[in-house]
Amino acid sequence: MQHESNKSDRGDGEDQERNGEVIMLDSVSLRERPNSTSDAGPSASAGPSASILPSQEKSLSTIFEIAHTLTGLCRLEAKLASVIERLPSLVQMRRGIVCLFEHDGVPQIIVDDGRDARCGGRLPQGAIDQIVATGRPLIVENVALQPIFSSSDVEMLDAAGNTCVAFIGVPIEIDEKVVGTLSIDRIADNGTHAQLEDDLRLLTMVASLVGQTAKLHCIFVRDRGRLMDEEFRLQKQLSSELKPHERERKKVQVEGIIGDSPALRAMLEKIELIAKSNSTVLLRGESGTGKELVAKAIHERSARAKRPFIKLNCAALTETVLESELFGHEKGAFTGAFNARKGRFELADKGTLFLDEIGEISASFQAKLLRVLQEQEFERVGGNQTIKVDVRVIAATNKNLEEAVARKEFRADLYYRISVVPLLLPPLRDRRTDIPLLATRFLKNFNNENGRALVFDSSAVDVLMNCGFPGNVRELENCVQRTATLAHGSSIGRDDFACWHGQCLSATLWKCGPEQVARQPSPIISLPTRLSMPPTHPVAHDQPVGSELTPLEPPGRPSIGAAKVTDRERVVAAMERSGWVQAKAARLLGLTPRQIGYALRRHGIEIKRF
């Protein structure tokens, strides 16, 4: 090789050591180029060195675009293809190719620009092997003169016939280990030597960016595989331990969770198993199904029962307040931060943190939360000291996270992180036999709080059993309290229920006549489950309670006994739908949190606490 003759001509050990940075065939290495003003000639000193030429500005702009592309949410192959598409704006080239290898050295991903069908997926194997073996860039000014390029390689690269083709290849590294190559070829012309070196510098920058992206991709694939394996193992354990002949064992009792229906018993048995591990749990279910009670039950049956159980509703706070609430803040971190304050993660150390409405957090905050869930460490707002914690996270949502991930509203990596063990809470319509037990308990609580002795008669139970209760257990409790408050006698009958007189607020919300809710033999309202994947055919029903997609408008036809819906009723309806969370109710009505607070005070509406 001419490269060897150049080394012998210099005959200097120091020059040989410097030559190790770049393998240069048919020319000299980068570090051997004269760079003094005496060697470069008078033109080298022309112009201020600090000025940026238009070509340099264009190169910087292209590298910025490539970096932005590599941080996107698309597949790795798509990112690499986009990088190859932008390379012609950065360097002179005919064909570019990125190759990433498996652990055994076999190419896993090969992406080229696809301009020449004869070259599709083919690599100059000798050159690629040399780059991988040496871990150094390779420059060849004429591929036809170098033995590392086979005749088929030369034919592939020299597509136009007797053309002098130059080649540049740089390694892609992860933690100083070569995992791939980035290479281009071009038509050699006058001044190729200097241009090749300039292009090499630019390609090295791009290869470094690609290496960082490949590293993050490997970490993501590894974590996703591990989490999916853990989920599969736990699901298999659940299915094996809940065999039919074992379901007859002692029933699981959880304080605050009332009922004896098959759906509820199955959920309680899963709670008993889930509590034995420290895996992250995602509670899925419609609004009002008791997600906070289930989270507390898991905590109290776990090894962390004697440690704190901390809860936070993510939808009720803005992003900045949410960050301070979860991570804490240092003194002086922002206006009003007169003292340092621990966040919920710190308070829940060695215990359990319950994050309700996790599907409502912003995309920018999702990245911050992901890091804490992965590393179990964070810094307070305004601080630089890293705090390590040991927290089990239980998240809850009534949002379809799969759809949110598909729409890029929710990060896929955060979804896999929180959905290690998903637990679906059954809606009240799937456990209708529990309605009498729940109603009796709610009435007993009302009697104890108000010093009364009300009871249900048989007609009252019939009314409750025939109601749809799209708001689930929370709506049933509100219905019992409202009816008991307005009852005249010592017992509650069907005439005491508002729906019997055409004044059912739930029917107004769901654009359904009250007579359909209470007077038909079996008027169970069929509601789509928020957690199912999108149906292949449009669903004619409204969205379930808690959905922000359901417009809060009065029905097209006036309901029986209600000529119009007043402002007070609209506010109450919004608060009922949002689970009495003011921030969500404000979004439903198109108001600010301050305006909804004013409306509650003006109409004298008492805020219910759950």
C-alpha positions as CSV (number, residue, x, y, z in Angstrom):
1,M,0.0,0.0,0.0
2,Q,1.1,3.6,-0.7
3,H,0.2,4.2,3.0
4,E,3.2,2.0,4.0
5,S,5.6,3.7,1.7
6,N,4.7,7.1,3.2
7,K,5.5,5.8,6.6
8,S,8.9,4.5,5.4
9,D,9.7,7.8,3.7
10,R,9.2,9.7,7.0
11,G,11.1,7.1,8.9
12,D,10.3,8.7,12.2
13,G,8.8,6.8,15.2
14,E,6.9,9.9,16.3
15,D,5.3,10.2,12.8
16,Q,4.3,6.6,12.9
17,E,2.6,7.0,16.3
18,R,0.7,10.0,15.0
19,N,-0.4,8.2,11.9
20,G,-2.5,5.8,14.1
21,E,-5.5,8.2,14.2
22,V,-6.7,7.8,10.6
23,I,-5.9,5.0,8.0
24,M,-5.2,6.9,4.8
25,L,-4.8,4.9,1.6
26,D,-3.3,6.7,-1.5
27,S,-2.5,9.8,0.6
28,V,-1.3,11.0,4.0
29,S,-3.2,11.0,7.3
30,L,-5.1,14.0,8.7
31,R,-2.5,14.6,11.4
32,E,0.3,14.7,8.8
33,R,-1.2,17.6,6.8
34,P,0.9,20.7,7.1
35,N,-1.0,23.3,9.1
36,S,1.6,26.0,9.6
37,T,1.3,29.3,7.7
38,S,4.7,28.7,6.0
39,D,3.6,25.3,4.5
40,A,0.1,26.3,3.6
41,G,1.1,29.4,1.7
42,P,-0.1,33.0,1.9
43,S,-3.8,32.1,1.4
44,A,-3.9,30.3,4.8
45,S,-3.6,33.6,6.7
46,A,-6.2,35.4,4.7
47,G,-9.3,36.4,6.7
48,P,-10.0,36.3,10.4
49,S,-9.9,32.8,11.9
50,A,-13.0,33.4,14.0
51,S,-15.3,34.1,11.1
52,I,-17.8,31.4,10.0
53,L,-18.0,30.8,6.3
54,P,-21.3,30.1,4.6
55,S,-20.3,26.5,4.0
56,Q,-19.5,26.1,7.7
57,E,-22.8,27.6,8.7
58,K,-24.7,25.2,6.3
59,S,-22.7,22.3,7.8
60,L,-23.6,23.3,11.3
61,S,-27.3,23.7,10.4
62,T,-27.3,20.2,8.7
63,I,-25.7,18.6,11.8
64,F,-28.3,20.3,14.0
65,E,-31.1,18.8,11.8
66,I,-29.5,15.4,12.1
67,A,-29.3,15.6,15.9
68,H,-32.9,16.7,16.0
69,T,-33.9,13.8,13.8
70,L,-32.1,11.3,16.0
71,T,-34.0,12.5,19.1
72,G,-37.4,11.8,17.6
73,L,-39.9,9.1,18.6
74,C,-39.8,7.0,15.4
75,R,-38.1,3.6,14.9
76,L,-34.3,3.5,14.8
77,E,-34.3,2.4,11.1
78,A,-36.4,5.4,10.2
79,K,-34.0,7.7,12.1
80,L,-31.0,6.3,10.3
81,A,-32.7,6.6,6.9
82,S,-33.4,10.2,7.6
83,V,-29.7,10.8,8.5
84,I,-28.7,9.3,5.1
85,E,-31.2,11.6,3.3
86,R,-29.6,14.6,4.9
87,L,-25.9,13.6,4.3
88,P,-25.8,15.1,0.7
89,S,-26.4,18.5,2.3
90,L,-23.3,17.9,4.5
91,V,-20.7,16.1,2.3
92,Q,-20.2,15.4,-1.4
93,M,-21.4,11.8,-2.0
94,R,-23.0,9.4,-4.4
95,R,-24.1,6.7,-1.9
96,G,-24.2,6.6,1.9
97,I,-24.7,3.6,4.1
98,V,-25.1,3.0,7.8
99,C,-24.5,-0.5,9.2
100,L,-25.1,-1.7,12.8
101,F,-24.0,-5.1,14.0
102,E,-25.3,-7.8,16.3
103,H,-23.2,-9.0,19.2
104,D,-21.7,-11.7,17.0
105,G,-20.6,-9.2,14.3
106,V,-23.5,-10.0,11.8
107,P,-25.1,-6.9,10.4
108,Q,-28.4,-6.3,12.1
109,I,-29.5,-3.0,10.5
110,I,-28.3,-1.8,7.0
111,V,-29.7,1.5,5.8
112,D,-28.6,3.1,2.5
113,D,-30.0,5.9,0.3
114,G,-31.4,3.4,-2.2
115,R,-30.3,5.4,-5.2
116,D,-28.7,2.4,-7.0
117,A,-30.8,-0.8,-7.1
118,R,-27.7,-2.8,-7.8
119,C,-26.1,-1.8,-4.5
120,G,-29.1,-2.4,-2.3
121,G,-28.0,-3.9,1.0
122,R,-24.5,-4.7,-0.3
123,L,-21.4,-3.6,1.7
124,P,-17.7,-3.3,0.7
125,Q,-17.0,-6.0,3.2
126,G,-13.2,-5.7,3.2
127,A,-13.2,-2.0,4.0
128,I,-16.0,-2.5,6.6
129,D,-14.0,-5.3,8.3
130,Q,-10.9,-3.1,8.5
131,I,-12.8,-0.2,10.1
132,V,-14.3,-2.6,12.7
133,A,-11.0,-4.4,13.4
134,T,-8.9,-1.2,13.8
135,G,-11.6,1.1,15.2
136,R,-10.2,3.9,13.0
137,P,-11.6,5.9,10.1
138,L,-10.6,4.8,6.6
139,I,-10.0,7.1,3.6
140,V,-9.4,5.7,0.1
141,E,-8.9,8.0,-2.9
142,N,-9.3,5.3,-5.5
143,V,-11.0,2.1,-4.6
144,A,-9.8,0.4,-7.8
145,L,-6.1,0.5,-6.6
146,Q,-6.7,-1.0,-3.2
147,P,-6.8,-4.8,-2.6
148,I,-9.2,-4.5,0.3
149,F,-11.9,-3.8,-2.3
150,S,-12.8,-6.9,-4.3
151,S,-13.6,-6.8,-8.0
152,S,-17.3,-7.0,-7.1
153,D,-16.9,-4.1,-4.6
154,V,-15.2,-2.0,-7.3
155,E,-18.0,-2.9,-9.8
156,M,-20.6,-2.0,-7.3
157,L,-19.0,1.4,-6.4
158,D,-17.9,2.3,-9.9
159,A,-21.4,2.1,-11.4
160,A,-20.6,4.5,-14.3
161,G,-17.6,2.5,-15.7
162,N,-14.0,3.7,-15.7
163,T,-14.6,6.3,-13.0
164,C,-12.2,7.1,-10.1
165,V,-14.3,6.5,-6.9
166,A,-13.2,7.6,-3.4
167,F,-14.4,6.0,-0.2
168,I,-14.7,7.3,3.4
169,G,-15.7,5.1,6.3
170,V,-15.9,5.9,10.0
171,P,-16.7,3.6,13.0
172,I,-19.8,4.0,15.1
173,E,-18.9,3.3,18.8
174,I,-20.8,2.6,22.0
175,D,-18.6,2.9,25.1
176,E,-15.4,2.7,22.9
177,K,-16.7,-0.5,21.3
178,V,-17.3,-0.5,17.5
179,V,-20.9,-1.5,16.8
180,G,-21.2,-0.3,13.3
181,T,-20.0,1.9,10.4
182,L,-21.0,5.0,8.5
183,S,-19.5,5.2,5.0
184,I,-19.9,7.1,1.8
185,D,-18.4,7.0,-1.7
186,R,-18.0,9.8,-4.2
187,I,-16.4,10.6,-7.6
188,A,-12.8,11.7,-7.1
189,D,-11.9,15.0,-8.7
190,N,-9.2,17.7,-8.4
191,G,-8.7,18.8,-4.8
192,T,-10.2,15.5,-3.5
193,H,-7.5,15.0,-0.9
194,A,-8.4,18.2,1.2
195,Q,-12.1,17.7,0.6
196,L,-12.0,14.1,1.9
197,E,-10.4,15.2,5.1
198,D,-13.0,17.8,5.6
199,D,-15.8,15.3,4.9
200,L,-14.1,12.9,7.4
201,R,-14.4,15.4,10.2
202,L,-18.1,15.9,9.5
203,L,-18.8,12.2,9.1
204,T,-17.1,11.5,12.5
205,M,-19.5,14.0,14.1
206,V,-22.5,12.3,12.6
207,A,-21.2,8.9,13.6
208,S,-20.8,10.0,17.2
209,L,-24.5,11.2,17.2
210,V,-25.6,7.9,15.7
211,G,-23.6,6.0,18.3
212,Q,-25.4,7.9,21.1
213,T,-28.8,7.1,19.5
214,A,-27.9,3.4,19.1
215,K,-26.8,3.3,22.8
216,L,-30.2,4.7,23.9
217,H,-32.0,2.3,21.6
218,C,-30.2,-0.7,23.2
219,I,-31.0,0.5,26.7
220,F,-34.7,0.9,25.7
221,V,-34.9,-2.5,24.1
222,R,-33.2,-4.1,27.1
223,D,-35.5,-2.4,29.6
224,R,-38.6,-3.1,27.6
225,G,-37.7,-6.8,27.3
226,R,-37.0,-7.1,31.0
227,L,-40.2,-5.4,32.0
228,M,-42.2,-7.5,29.5
229,D,-40.6,-10.7,30.9
230,E,-41.4,-9.6,34.4
231,E,-45.0,-8.9,33.4
232,F,-45.3,-12.2,31.7
233,R,-43.9,-14.0,34.8
234,L,-46.3,-12.3,37.1
235,Q,-49.3,-12.8,34.8
236,K,-48.4,-16.5,34.6
237,Q,-48.1,-16.7,38.4
238,L,-51.5,-15.0,38.7
239,S,-53.1,-17.4,36.3
240,S,-51.6,-20.5,37.9
241,E,-52.5,-19.4,41.4
242,L,-56.0,-18.6,40.5
243,K,-57.1,-21.9,39.1
244,P,-60.8,-22.8,39.5
245,H,-60.2,-25.4,42.2
246,E,-58.3,-22.8,44.3
247,R,-61.0,-20.1,44.1
248,E,-63.0,-21.8,46.8
249,R,-60.4,-21.0,49.4
250,K,-61.0,-18.3,52.1
251,K,-62.4,-15.1,50.6
252,V,-60.2,-12.1,50.6
253,Q,-61.6,-9.2,52.6
254,V,-60.4,-5.6,52.1
255,E,-61.6,-2.7,54.3
256,G,-63.6,-0.2,52.3
257,I,-64.2,-2.5,49.3
258,I,-67.7,-4.0,49.6
259,G,-69.2,-6.7,47.5
260,D,-69.3,-10.4,46.8
261,S,-69.7,-10.6,43.0
262,P,-67.4,-12.9,41.0
263,A,-65.8,-9.9,39.3
264,L,-64.9,-8.3,42.6
265,R,-63.7,-11.5,44.2
266,A,-61.3,-12.1,41.3
267,M,-60.0,-8.6,41.6
268,L,-59.4,-9.0,45.4
269,E,-57.5,-12.2,44.8
270,K,-55.3,-10.5,42.4
271,I,-54.7,-7.7,44.9
272,E,-53.5,-10.3,47.4
273,L,-50.9,-11.7,44.9
274,I,-49.8,-8.3,43.6
275,A,-49.1,-7.1,47.1
276,K,-46.4,-9.7,47.6
277,S,-44.0,-8.1,45.1
278,N,-42.5,-4.6,44.6
279,S,-43.5,-4.3,41.0
280,T,-45.0,-1.1,39.6
281,V,-48.8,-1.4,39.3
282,L,-51.1,0.4,36.8
283,L,-54.7,0.5,37.9
284,R,-57.1,0.8,34.9
285,G,-60.8,1.6,35.3
286,E,-63.5,4.1,34.8
287,S,-64.0,7.0,37.1
288,G,-65.6,6.1,40.4
289,T,-64.5,2.5,40.5
290,G,-62.3,2.9,43.6
291,K,-58.8,3.0,42.3
292,E,-57.5,4.8,45.4
293,L,-59.0,2.2,47.7
294,V,-57.4,-0.6,45.7
295,A,-54.0,1.2,45.8
296,K,-54.2,1.5,49.6
297,A,-55.3,-2.2,49.9
298,I,-52.2,-3.3,47.9
299,H,-50.0,-1.2,50.1
300,E,-51.5,-2.5,53.4
301,R,-51.0,-6.1,52.3
302,S,-47.4,-5.6,51.2
303,A,-44.1,-5.6,53.1
304,R,-44.3,-1.8,53.1
305,A,-47.5,-1.7,55.1
306,K,-45.8,0.0,58.1
307,R,-44.2,2.6,55.8
308,P,-45.9,5.8,54.4
309,F,-48.7,5.6,51.8
310,I,-48.5,8.9,49.9
311,K,-51.0,9.9,47.2
312,L,-51.2,12.6,44.6
313,N,-53.7,13.5,41.9
314,C,-51.6,14.5,38.8
315,A,-54.5,16.1,37.0
316,A,-55.2,18.7,39.7
317,L,-51.8,20.4,39.4
318,T,-49.9,22.4,36.8
319,E,-46.6,21.0,35.5
320,T,-44.5,23.4,37.6
321,V,-46.5,22.7,40.8
322,L,-46.5,19.0,40.1
323,E,-42.7,19.0,39.8
324,S,-42.3,20.7,43.2
325,E,-44.9,18.4,44.8
326,L,-43.2,15.2,43.6
327,F,-39.5,16.1,43.9
328,G,-39.6,18.9,46.5
329,H,-37.8,22.2,46.4
330,E,-34.9,24.0,48.0
331,K,-35.2,27.3,49.9
332,G,-35.3,30.1,47.4
333,A,-35.9,27.9,44.4
334,F,-38.8,30.1,43.3
335,T,-40.9,33.0,44.6
336,G,-42.5,32.0,47.9
337,A,-40.1,29.1,48.6
338,F,-39.1,30.4,52.0
339,N,-38.0,27.0,53.2
340,A,-36.8,23.7,51.8
341,R,-39.6,21.1,51.3
342,K,-39.6,17.4,50.8
343,G,-41.5,16.1,47.8
344,R,-43.8,13.1,47.7
345,F,-41.1,10.8,46.5
346,E,-39.0,11.6,49.6
347,L,-42.0,11.3,51.9
348,A,-42.8,7.9,50.4
349,D,-39.3,6.5,50.8
350,K,-39.5,2.8,51.8
351,G,-43.2,3.0,51.2
352,T,-45.8,3.4,48.4
353,L,-46.6,6.4,46.2
354,F,-50.0,6.5,44.5
355,L,-50.1,8.7,41.3
356,D,-53.7,9.1,40.3
357,E,-54.7,10.4,36.8
358,I,-51.1,9.7,35.5
359,G,-52.4,9.9,31.9
360,E,-53.0,13.6,32.3
361,I,-49.3,14.7,32.8
362,S,-47.6,16.7,30.1
363,A,-45.1,15.2,27.6
364,S,-42.2,17.3,29.0
365,F,-42.9,16.1,32.6
366,Q,-43.2,12.5,31.4
367,A,-39.5,12.5,30.7
368,K,-38.6,13.7,34.2
369,L,-40.9,11.1,35.8
370,L,-39.4,8.3,33.7
371,R,-35.9,9.0,35.0
372,V,-37.1,8.8,38.6
373,L,-39.0,5.6,38.0
374,Q,-35.9,4.0,36.3
375,E,-33.2,5.2,38.6
376,Q,-35.1,5.8,41.8
377,E,-33.2,9.1,42.2
378,F,-33.9,12.8,41.5
379,E,-32.9,16.3,42.5
380,R,-35.2,18.8,44.2
381,V,-36.3,21.9,42.3
382,G,-33.5,24.4,42.6
383,G,-31.0,21.9,44.0
384,N,-28.2,19.9,42.6
385,Q,-27.9,17.1,45.2
386,T,-29.1,13.7,43.9
387,I,-31.5,12.0,46.3
388,K,-31.9,8.2,46.3
389,V,-35.2,6.7,47.3
390,D,-36.9,3.2,47.5
391,V,-40.5,3.8,46.5
392,R,-43.1,1.4,45.0
393,V,-45.2,3.3,42.5
394,I,-48.9,2.5,41.9
395,A,-50.3,4.6,39.1
396,A,-54.0,4.9,38.0
397,T,-55.8,6.2,35.0
398,N,-59.1,6.1,33.3
399,K,-57.5,7.1,30.0
400,N,-56.8,4.8,27.1
401,L,-53.0,4.9,27.3
402,E,-52.5,2.7,24.2
403,E,-54.3,5.3,22.1
404,A,-52.3,8.1,23.7
405,V,-49.0,6.3,22.9
406,A,-50.2,5.8,19.3
407,R,-51.0,9.5,19.1
408,K,-47.6,10.3,20.7
409,E,-49.3,12.0,23.6
410,F,-47.8,9.6,26.1
411,R,-44.3,8.2,26.0
412,A,-44.0,4.5,25.1
413,D,-41.1,4.0,27.4
414,L,-43.0,5.5,30.3
415,Y,-46.0,3.3,29.4
416,Y,-43.9,0.2,29.7
417,R,-42.3,1.4,32.9
418,I,-45.6,1.9,34.8
419,S,-47.6,-0.9,33.2
420,V,-45.6,-3.8,34.6
421,V,-48.6,-5.3,36.4
422,P,-51.9,-3.8,35.0
423,L,-55.0,-4.4,37.1
424,L,-58.4,-3.7,35.6
425,L,-61.1,-2.5,38.0
426,P,-64.6,-3.7,37.1
427,P,-67.3,-1.1,36.6
428,L,-70.4,-1.3,38.7
429,R,-72.5,-2.5,35.8
430,D,-70.3,-5.7,35.8
431,R,-71.0,-6.3,39.5
432,R,-74.6,-5.4,39.8
433,T,-75.2,-7.9,42.7
434,D,-73.0,-5.7,44.9
435,I,-75.4,-2.7,44.5
436,P,-77.7,-3.6,47.5
437,L,-74.7,-4.2,49.7
438,L,-73.0,-0.9,48.7
439,A,-76.3,1.1,49.0
440,T,-76.9,-0.3,52.5
441,R,-73.4,0.6,53.7
442,F,-73.7,4.2,52.3
443,L,-77.1,4.6,54.0
444,K,-75.7,3.3,57.3
445,N,-72.9,5.9,57.0
446,F,-75.4,8.6,56.4
447,N,-77.5,7.6,59.4
448,N,-74.4,7.6,61.6
449,E,-73.4,11.0,60.4
450,N,-76.8,12.6,60.7
451,G,-78.4,10.8,63.6
452,R,-81.2,9.2,61.5
453,A,-82.5,5.6,61.1
454,L,-83.5,5.4,57.5
455,V,-83.9,2.0,55.7
456,F,-84.6,0.9,52.1
457,D,-87.9,-0.8,51.2
458,S,-88.0,-3.4,48.4
459,S,-89.1,-0.9,45.8
460,A,-86.1,1.3,46.5
461,V,-83.7,-1.6,45.9
462,D,-85.5,-2.4,42.6
463,V,-84.9,1.2,41.4
464,L,-81.2,1.0,42.3
465,M,-80.8,-2.4,40.6
466,N,-82.3,-1.0,37.4
467,C,-80.0,2.1,37.3
468,G,-77.0,2.2,34.9
469,F,-74.7,4.2,37.2
470,P,-72.2,5.3,34.6
471,G,-70.4,7.1,37.5
472,N,-70.0,3.7,39.2
473,V,-69.7,3.5,43.0
474,R,-69.1,7.2,43.5
475,E,-72.4,8.0,41.7
476,L,-74.2,5.3,43.7
477,E,-73.0,6.9,46.9
478,N,-74.1,10.4,45.8
479,C,-77.5,9.0,44.8
480,V,-78.0,7.4,48.2
481,Q,-77.0,10.5,50.1
482,R,-79.1,12.8,48.0
483,T,-82.2,10.6,48.3
484,A,-81.7,10.1,52.1
485,T,-81.3,13.9,52.6
486,L,-84.6,14.6,50.8
487,A,-86.6,11.6,52.2
488,H,-89.7,12.5,54.3
489,G,-90.4,9.3,56.1
490,S,-88.4,6.7,58.0
491,S,-88.0,4.5,55.0
492,I,-86.8,5.2,51.4
493,G,-89.1,4.0,48.6
494,R,-89.0,4.4,44.8
495,D,-90.9,7.7,45.0
496,D,-88.1,9.3,46.9
497,F,-85.6,8.9,44.0
498,A,-85.2,11.8,41.6
499,C,-85.0,9.6,38.6
500,W,-88.6,8.3,39.3
501,H,-89.8,11.9,38.8
502,G,-87.7,12.7,35.7
503,Q,-85.1,14.6,37.5
504,C,-82.1,12.3,37.1
505,L,-78.9,14.4,36.7
506,S,-77.1,11.3,35.4
507,A,-79.7,10.9,32.6
508,T,-79.2,14.6,31.7
509,L,-75.4,14.1,31.4
510,W,-75.8,11.0,29.3
511,K,-78.5,12.4,27.0
512,C,-80.9,9.6,28.0
513,G,-84.4,10.0,29.3
514,P,-84.9,9.3,33.0
515,E,-87.7,6.9,32.1
516,Q,-85.1,4.7,30.4
517,V,-82.8,4.8,33.5
518,A,-85.3,3.8,36.1
519,R,-88.6,2.5,34.6
520,Q,-87.7,-0.1,32.1
521,P,-87.4,-3.7,33.1
522,S,-83.7,-4.0,32.4
523,P,-82.3,-0.7,31.3
524,I,-78.6,-1.5,31.8
525,I,-76.8,1.2,29.9
526,S,-74.1,-0.2,27.6
527,L,-71.0,2.0,27.9
528,P,-67.7,1.6,26.1
529,T,-64.9,0.7,28.3
530,R,-62.1,3.3,28.3
531,L,-59.4,0.7,28.5
532,S,-60.3,-1.3,25.4
533,M,-58.6,-0.7,22.1
534,P,-60.5,1.3,19.5
535,P,-63.4,-0.6,18.0
536,T,-63.5,-1.4,14.3
537,H,-66.9,0.2,14.0
538,P,-68.0,3.5,15.5
539,V,-69.6,3.2,18.9
540,A,-72.9,5.0,19.2
541,H,-72.8,5.5,22.9
542,D,-71.3,8.4,24.7
543,Q,-67.9,8.2,26.3
544,P,-67.8,7.0,30.0
545,V,-67.8,9.3,33.0
546,G,-64.5,11.0,33.4
547,S,-63.8,11.3,29.7
548,E,-62.9,14.7,28.6
549,L,-64.2,13.9,25.1
550,T,-67.8,14.0,26.3
551,P,-69.3,17.4,25.8
552,L,-71.0,18.8,28.8
553,E,-74.1,20.1,27.1
554,P,-77.8,19.7,27.9
555,P,-79.6,17.1,25.9
556,G,-81.2,17.9,22.6
557,R,-84.7,17.4,24.1
558,P,-85.6,18.7,27.6
559,S,-85.7,15.9,30.2
560,I,-88.9,15.2,32.1
561,G,-89.4,17.8,34.9
562,A,-86.5,20.0,33.8
563,A,-87.2,22.8,31.3
564,K,-83.6,23.9,31.1
565,V,-80.3,23.2,32.8
566,T,-79.2,26.2,35.0
567,D,-75.7,27.4,35.6
568,R,-75.6,25.8,39.0
569,E,-76.7,22.4,37.6
570,R,-74.0,22.7,34.9
571,V,-71.3,23.3,37.5
572,V,-72.5,20.5,39.7
573,A,-72.7,18.2,36.6
574,A,-69.1,19.1,35.7
575,M,-67.9,18.5,39.2
576,E,-69.7,15.1,39.3
577,R,-68.1,14.0,36.0
578,S,-64.6,15.1,37.1
579,G,-64.8,13.3,40.5
580,W,-65.0,16.7,42.3
581,V,-61.6,17.7,41.0
582,Q,-61.9,21.4,40.3
583,A,-59.1,21.6,37.7
584,K,-60.8,18.9,35.5
585,A,-64.2,20.4,35.9
586,A,-62.8,23.8,34.8
587,R,-61.5,22.2,31.6
588,L,-64.8,20.6,30.9
589,L,-66.6,24.0,31.2
590,G,-63.9,25.9,29.4
591,L,-63.1,27.9,32.5
592,T,-59.9,28.6,34.6
593,P,-59.5,27.0,38.0
594,R,-60.0,30.4,39.5
595,Q,-63.3,30.9,37.7
596,I,-64.7,27.5,38.7
597,G,-63.7,28.2,42.3
598,Y,-65.7,31.5,42.1
599,A,-68.7,29.7,40.6
600,L,-68.7,27.1,43.4
601,R,-68.7,29.9,46.0
602,R,-71.4,32.0,44.2
603,H,-73.8,29.0,43.9
604,G,-73.0,27.8,47.4
605,I,-71.9,24.3,46.2
606,E,-70.2,22.3,48.9
607,I,-67.1,20.4,47.6
608,K,-67.2,16.7,48.3
609,R,-64.1,14.9,49.5
610,F,-63.4,11.2,48.7
